[in-house]
């Protein structure tokens, strides 16, 4: 028996598609596009990883190592080529409390546990539940993240070393001018040539102007030094001092109870953001991808990252949009981005630290413009009010809380709205038929419409035989069974009889399992013919 169960489970496991280029022919021109796109993404990853490390309260290298390892592993075995993963702000805001109270070693342990939970979710195929996210929630998610990306860039307009003071005077005007120039290059260059990705050209040209003329604006080096060595294996448990001057975490059950709540929250946020980004990239590129494979890839990357001193991560919609807009369509772009990022850390930190933040802010501002679903502003008055409300609600919650909460709230509100609308559809048309009164029920019978269903019947004035016609209805759940039994019990108490007719196959099976159907000798017990069934009462213990 266990062997049969394992065999059935193994048959469900799909072989992952790990080809470098599932949908593109790898020509020299294609490889060039992928490499340049990866370089552009790597340049954009640097300030983001450093900024998110600051948010989480850890050393910049913890964010940079995470961006490298998560980006590399998910690019190699992820569910959809073209996606970029790394250290993200959505996870950083959850990590900050853990780091502040217990230290970075507890964070590394949490990231490992987070990865194991994500792998388990992938093995169980829980990624398919992302299909339950309605389109209004997707629009709200996209708009909310666009606003979050925009707001995250505001920190680059503060004075280096003084996060409470904003740039002023000529330095501010110069910064704004360079941001505008970068955006202009990204907008105009594709109209002239596509030899190199426009974001890369914008960064290169603006950086060249700043370095050549010695323009005084904040640079990557003003945020923090990104110089470091290769990430090495690190065991976060034990006694004594760990990385970055903090104490190692004890390998005890108490440590597990400390990190478990954070790991669950981080795993949920990481998978939700990754799977929604997977769908978004799929819509843009027209590619299919495996949600379960992406869950496993995210989990594996976080397990490795935790053991190599990284803060963990998930898919990044901003960098994914940069990659897609730059032409990246294969795994090569994501792999190249990770490799370039590592080269920046170990060999080219002095050059990268000279890049002005204005150029990178300009790139991210163009990402915001391209990410925000501007059509959602025009359709708010055309779609149902509840859908418009969900779009605005998810957008607001994403900005003010976090993505996971926003998606859960949006799905719940959408589900409740659907249940309300479906419940309002239940009604019945009555007609007489050979001494019986027939109720033609229309609309689904479930928990939301159960009370309305019971109110449809006139027990006092109905004849001795009542037929409930289910040809245009469906019996869905236990509340529906309870409602049918309650109606039958009322007629039984009045000395009258109820029969059910034209049950669909699923409704018939549900009522049979509950024990409600009374099958006469002339009826086919396998429900091969249409038959009228009497109802047994007293089964669910309530009227």
C-alpha positions in Angstrom: 0.0 0.0 0.0 2.7 2.6 0.9 4.5 1.7 -2.4 1.4 2.3 -4.4 0.9 5.6 -2.7 4.4 6.7 -3.5 4.0 5.5 -7.1 0.9 7.7 -7.5 2.6 10.7 -5.9 5.7 10.2 -8.1 3.5 10.2 -11.2 2.2 13.7 -10.2 5.7 15.2 -10.1 6.5 17.0 -13.4 10.0 17.0 -14.7 11.2 20.6 -14.5 12.3 22.4 -17.6 15.8 23.5 -16.8 16.9 24.5 -20.4 18.7 27.8 -20.7 16.4 29.0 -23.4 13.1 27.1 -23.6 11.5 29.5 -26.1 14.4 31.3 -27.8 17.2 30.1 -30.2 20.6 30.9 -28.7 22.2 32.9 -31.4 25.2 35.2 -30.8 22.8 38.2 -31.0 20.5 36.6 -28.5 23.4 35.9 -26.1 24.6 39.5 -26.4 21.2 40.8 -25.5 21.0 38.5 -22.5 24.4 39.4 -21.2 23.8 43.2 -21.5 20.4 42.8 -19.9 22.0 40.9 -17.0 24.7 43.7 -16.6 21.9 46.3 -16.5 20.0 44.3 -13.8 23.2 43.8 -11.8 23.9 47.5 -11.7 20.3 48.2 -10.5 20.6 45.4 -7.9 23.5 47.0 -6.1 21.8 50.0 -4.4 18.6 48.0 -3.9 20.5 45.3 -2.0 22.4 47.8 0.1 19.3 49.8 0.9 17.3 46.7 1.9 20.2 45.5 4.1 20.0 48.9 5.9 16.3 48.4 6.3 16.8 45.0 7.9 19.6 46.3 10.1 22.3 44.1 8.7 25.7 44.7 7.0 25.5 45.7 3.3 27.3 42.5 2.3 24.5 40.4 3.8 22.1 42.0 1.3 24.6 41.7 -1.6 25.4 38.1 -0.9 21.7 37.3 -0.8 21.1 39.1 -4.1 23.9 37.0 -5.7 22.9 33.6 -4.4 19.1 33.9 -4.6 19.4 35.5 -8.1 21.8 32.8 -9.3 19.9 29.7 -8.0 16.4 30.9 -9.0 17.8 31.8 -12.5 19.2 28.3 -12.9 16.2 26.2 -11.6 13.3 28.7 -11.4 9.9 28.3 -12.9 10.1 31.0 -15.5 13.1 32.4 -17.4 13.3 36.1 -17.3 12.5 36.6 -13.7 15.0 38.2 -11.3 15.2 37.5 -7.6 17.2 39.0 -4.8 17.0 40.8 -1.5 13.7 42.6 -1.3 12.1 45.3 0.9 9.0 43.3 1.5 11.1 40.8 3.4 13.4 43.3 5.0 10.7 45.1 6.9 9.8 41.8 8.6 13.4 40.9 9.4 14.2 44.2 11.2 12.5 43.2 14.4 14.2 39.8 14.6 17.6 41.3 13.9 17.1 44.1 16.5 16.1 41.7 19.2 18.2 38.6 18.6 21.0 39.4 16.1 21.9 38.5 12.5 22.7 34.8 13.4 19.0 34.2 14.2 18.2 35.8 10.8 20.4 33.3 9.0 18.7 30.4 10.8 15.3 31.9 10.0 16.2 32.2 6.3 17.1 28.5 6.2 13.8 27.5 7.8 12.0 29.8 5.5 13.5 28.1 2.5 12.6 24.6 3.8 9.0 25.8 4.2 9.0 27.1 0.6 10.4 23.8 -0.7 7.7 21.9 1.2 5.1 24.2 -0.4 6.5 23.5 -3.8 6.5 19.7 -3.2 2.9 19.9 -2.1 2.0 21.9 -5.3 0.6 24.7 -3.2 1.8 27.2 -5.8 -1.3 26.5 -7.9 -3.4 28.3 -5.4 -2.1 31.6 -6.9 -4.8 31.0 -9.5 -7.3 32.0 -6.9 -6.0 35.5 -7.0 -8.5 37.6 -8.9 -7.5 40.1 -11.6 -8.4 43.2 -9.5 -6.0 41.9 -6.8 -3.3 41.6 -9.5 -3.9 45.2 -10.6 -3.7 46.4 -7.0 -0.6 44.4 -6.5 1.1 45.9 -9.5 0.1 49.4 -8.6 1.0 49.0 -5.0 4.5 47.7 -5.8 5.0 50.5 -8.3 4.3 53.0 -5.6 6.5 51.2 -3.1 9.4 51.2 -5.7 8.9 54.9 -6.2 8.9 55.7 -2.5 12.0 53.6 -2.0 13.9 55.9 -4.3 13.2 58.9 -2.1 15.9 57.8 0.3 18.5 58.5 -2.5 17.6 62.2 -2.3 19.0 62.4 1.2 22.4 63.6 2.2 25.0 60.9 2.4 25.7 59.9 6.0 22.7 62.0 7.3 19.4 60.1 6.6 17.4 62.8 8.3 18.5 65.6 5.9 17.4 66.1 2.3 19.5 67.3 -0.5 19.1 71.1 -1.1 20.2 73.8 -3.4 22.4 73.1 -6.5 23.1 69.5 -5.4 19.4 68.7 -5.4 18.8 70.4 -8.8 21.8 68.5 -10.2 20.5 65.2 -8.9 17.1 65.9 -10.4 18.6 66.9 -13.7 20.7 63.7 -14.0 17.6 61.6 -13.1 15.7 63.4 -15.8 18.5 62.9 -18.3 18.7 59.1 -17.5 14.9 58.8 -18.0 15.2 60.8 -21.3 17.9 58.4 -22.6 15.9 55.3 -21.6 12.8 56.8 -23.4 14.5 58.0 -26.5 17.3 55.6 -27.3 15.1 52.7 -28.4 13.7 55.0 -31.1 17.2 55.3 -32.5 18.9 52.0 -31.9 18.6 48.7 -30.0 22.3 47.8 -30.0 22.4 48.0 -26.2 19.6 48.1 -23.6 18.4 51.6 -23.0 18.7 51.4 -19.2 22.4 50.3 -19.5 23.1 53.2 -21.9 21.4 55.6 -19.5 23.6 54.5 -16.6 26.7 54.5 -18.7 26.2 58.0 -20.2 25.2 59.7 -17.0 28.0 58.0 -15.0 30.5 59.1 -17.7 29.4 62.7 -17.4 29.6 62.7 -13.7 33.0 61.2 -13.6 34.4 63.2 -16.5 33.2 66.6 -15.1 33.6 65.8 -11.4 29.9 66.6 -10.7 29.2 66.5 -7.0 26.2 64.2 -6.5 25.7 61.1 -4.2 27.2 57.9 -5.6 26.9 54.2 -4.7 30.0 54.5 -2.6 28.4 57.1 -0.5 25.8 54.6 0.6 28.3 52.0 1.7 31.4 50.1 0.5 30.4 47.0 -1.5 33.9 45.5 -1.4 34.0 42.0 -0.1 35.2 38.4 -0.8 33.5 35.3 -2.0 30.7 34.2 0.3 31.7 31.2 2.5 29.8 28.5 4.4 28.8 29.7 7.8 27.2 27.6 10.6 25.0 30.0 12.6 24.5 27.7 15.6 26.8 27.4 18.6 28.5 29.5 21.3 30.8 32.5 20.8 31.0 35.3 18.3 29.5 34.9 14.8 29.7 37.2 11.8 29.7 40.9 12.1 30.3 40.9 15.8 27.1 39.2 16.9 26.7 36.0 19.0 25.9 32.6 17.4 22.4 31.2 18.0 22.1 28.3 20.3 20.9 25.1 18.7 17.9 24.6 21.0 14.1 24.2 20.8 13.8 27.7 22.2 15.6 29.1 19.1 13.1 27.3 16.9 10.1 28.9 18.6 11.8 32.3 18.2 12.5 31.9 14.5 9.4 29.9 13.4 6.8 32.7 13.3 9.2 34.9 11.3 10.0 32.0 8.9 6.4 31.3 8.2 5.6 35.0 7.5 8.7 35.4 5.3 8.0 32.2 3.4 4.4 33.4 2.7 5.5 36.9 1.6 8.3 35.5 -0.5 6.1 33.0 -2.3 3.2 35.3 -2.9 5.5 38.0 -4.4 7.4 35.5 -6.4 4.3 33.8 -7.9 2.5 37.1 -8.6 5.7 38.3 -10.4 5.8 35.0 -12.2 2.3 35.6 -13.6 3.1 39.2 -14.5 6.3 38.3 -16.4 4.4 35.5 -18.1 1.8 37.9 -19.3 4.4 40.2 -20.8 6.6 37.5 -22.4 3.9 35.1 -23.3 5.7 32.2 -21.6 4.4 29.5 -19.4 6.1 28.6 -16.1 5.8 26.2 -13.2 4.5 27.7 -10.0 5.6 24.6 -8.0 9.0 24.7 -9.6 9.4 28.3 -8.7 8.4 27.6 -5.0 11.1 24.9 -4.9 13.7 27.2 -6.5 12.9 30.0 -4.1 13.2 27.6 -1.2 16.4 26.1 -2.3 18.0 29.5 -2.8 17.0 30.7 0.6 18.4 27.5 2.3 21.7 28.0 0.6 21.7 31.8 1.2 21.1 31.3 4.9 24.1 29.0 5.2 26.3 31.5 3.3 25.6 34.6 5.3 22.8 36.2 3.2 19.5 37.7 4.3 17.3 35.7 1.9 15.1 37.0 -0.8 12.4 36.4 -3.4 11.4 37.6 -6.9 11.8 41.3 -7.6 9.3 42.9 -9.8 11.4 46.0 -10.5 14.5 44.2 -11.6 12.3 41.6 -13.5 10.7 44.5 -15.4 14.2 45.9 -16.2 15.3 42.5 -17.5 12.2 42.0 -19.6 12.2 45.5 -21.0 15.9 45.1 -21.9 15.1 42.0 -23.9 16.0 39.3 -21.3 14.0 36.1 -22.1 16.2 33.2 -21.0 18.0 32.0 -17.9 21.2 33.5 -19.2 20.2 37.0 -18.2 19.5 36.1 -14.6 22.7 34.0 -14.3 24.7 36.8 -15.9 23.2 39.4 -13.5 24.2 37.3 -10.5 27.7 36.7 -11.8 28.2 40.4 -12.6 27.1 41.3 -9.1 29.6 38.9 -7.6 32.3 40.4 -9.8 31.3 43.9 -8.6 31.8 42.8 -5.0 35.1 41.0 -5.3 36.9 42.8 -8.2 35.2 46.0 -9.4 33.8 47.6 -6.2 35.9 50.8 -6.7 34.4 51.3 -10.2 30.8 50.5 -9.2 31.0 52.9 -6.2 31.6 55.8 -8.6 28.2 55.3 -10.3 25.9 58.2 -9.4 22.7 57.2 -7.6 20.8 59.6 -9.9 21.4 57.2 -12.9 20.0 54.3 -11.0 17.1 56.3 -9.6 16.2 57.3 -13.2 16.2 53.6 -14.2 13.9 52.8 -11.3 11.6 55.7 -12.1 11.1 54.3 -15.6 10.4 50.9 -14.1 7.7 52.6 -12.0 6.2 54.2 -15.0 6.2 50.9 -16.9 5.0 48.8 -14.0 2.0 50.9 -12.9 -1.2 49.7 -14.6 -2.3 53.1 -15.8 -5.3 51.6 -17.6 -6.7 50.7 -14.1 -7.4 54.4 -13.6 -9.7 54.6 -16.6 -11.5 51.3 -15.9 -12.4 52.1 -12.3 -15.7 53.6 -13.5 -16.4 50.8 -15.9 -15.9 47.7 -13.8 -18.2 46.6 -10.9 -17.8 48.8 -7.9 -16.6 46.0 -5.7 -13.7 45.3 -8.2 -12.8 49.0 -8.3 -12.8 48.9 -4.5 -10.5 45.8 -4.4 -8.0 47.5 -6.8 -7.8 50.5 -4.5 -7.8 48.5 -1.3 -5.0 46.1 -2.4 -2.9 49.1 -3.7 -3.3 50.9 -0.3 -2.6 47.9 1.8 0.5 47.0 -0.2 1.9 50.5 0.3 1.0 50.9 4.0 1.3 47.3 5.2 2.9 44.6 3.1 2.2 42.5 0.0 1.1 39.3 1.8 -1.5 41.1 3.8 -2.7 43.0 0.8 -3.2 39.9 -1.3 -5.0 38.0 1.5 -7.3 41.0 2.2 -8.0 41.4 -1.6 -8.8 37.7 -2.0 -11.1 37.6 1.1 -13.0 40.7 0.0 -13.4 39.3 -3.6 -14.5 36.0 -2.2 -17.1 37.6 0.1 -18.4 39.7 -2.7 -18.7 36.7 -5.0 -20.5 34.8 -2.2 -22.9 37.7 -1.7 -23.7 38.0 -5.4 -24.1 34.2 -5.7 -26.4 34.1 -2.7 -28.6 36.8 -4.1 -29.2 34.7 -7.2 -31.1 31.9 -5.5 -34.8 31.9 -6.4 -37.5 29.5 -7.6 -40.3 29.4 -10.2 -43.3 27.3 -9.2 -45.6 25.3 -11.3 -48.2 22.5 -10.9 -47.7 19.0 -12.2 -50.1 16.0 -11.7 -51.1 16.8 -8.2 -47.7 18.0 -7.1 -46.2 21.5 -6.8 -42.8 21.8 -8.5 -40.2 24.4 -7.4 -37.7 25.1 -10.2 -34.7 26.3 -8.2 -32.2 28.5 -9.9 -28.8 29.6 -8.5 -26.2 27.7 -6.4 -27.2 26.3 -3.0 -24.4 26.9 -0.6 -23.8 28.5 2.8 -24.5 32.0 1.5 -27.9 31.1 0.0 -29.1 28.4 2.4 -31.4 30.8 4.4 -32.8 32.2 1.2 -33.5 28.7 -0.1 -35.5 27.7 3.0 -37.6 30.9 2.6 -38.6 29.9 -0.9 -41.1 27.3 0.2 -44.8 27.7 1.4 -45.1 24.6 3.5 -48.6 25.5 4.9 -50.3 26.0 1.6 -48.4 23.5 -0.6 -50.1 20.2 -1.7 -49.2 16.7 -0.3 -46.3 16.2 -2.8 -43.6 18.8 -3.5 -40.9 18.3 -6.1 -37.7 20.4 -5.9 -36.2 20.7 -9.4 -32.4 21.1 -9.3 -31.7 21.2 -13.1 -30.6 24.9 -12.8 -29.0 24.6 -9.4 -26.1 23.0 -7.6 -25.8 21.6 -4.1 -22.4 22.7 -2.9 -21.6 22.2 0.7 -22.8 21.1 4.2 -24.9 24.2 4.7 -26.8 23.2 1.5 -27.4 19.7 2.9 -28.6 21.2 6.1 -31.0 23.5 4.2 -32.5 20.6 2.2 -33.0 18.5 5.4 -34.6 21.5 7.1 -37.1 22.0 4.3 -37.8 18.2 4.2 -38.3 18.1 7.9 -40.8 21.0 7.7 -42.9 19.2 5.1 -42.6 15.9 7.1 -43.9 17.6 10.2 -46.8 18.9 8.1 -47.5 15.3 6.8 -46.3 16.1 3.3 -43.6 14.6 1.1 -40.6 16.2 -0.7 -38.8 14.7 -3.7 -35.6 15.9 -5.4 -35.3 15.9 -9.2 -32.6 16.2 -11.8 -29.7 16.3 -9.5 -26.3 16.7 -11.3 -23.8 13.9 -10.8 -21.8 15.9 -8.2 -25.0 16.9 -6.3 -26.2 13.3 -6.4 -22.9 12.0 -5.0 -22.9 14.6 -2.3 -26.4 13.8 -1.1 -25.8 10.1 -1.3 -22.7 10.4 0.8 -24.6 12.4 3.4 -27.3 9.7 3.4 -30.2 12.0 2.4 -31.4 10.1 -0.7 -34.0 7.4 -0.4 -33.5 5.1 -3.5 -36.7 3.2 -4.5 -36.5 -0.2 -6.1 -37.3 1.2 -9.6 -34.4 3.7 -9.4 -30.9 2.9 -10.7 -28.6 3.0 -7.7 -25.8 4.2 -10.0 -27.9 7.2 -11.1 -27.9 6.1 -14.8 -31.5 7.4 -15.2 -33.3 10.6 -14.1 -35.3 9.8 -10.9 -37.2 11.6 -8.2 -35.7 11.0 -4.7 -37.3 11.2 -1.3 -35.3 12.8 1.5 -34.3 11.3 4.8 -34.4 13.7 7.7 -32.6 13.8 11.1 -29.2 12.9 9.6 -27.4 16.2 10.3 -29.2 16.7 13.6 -30.9 20.0 12.9 -33.9 21.5 11.3 
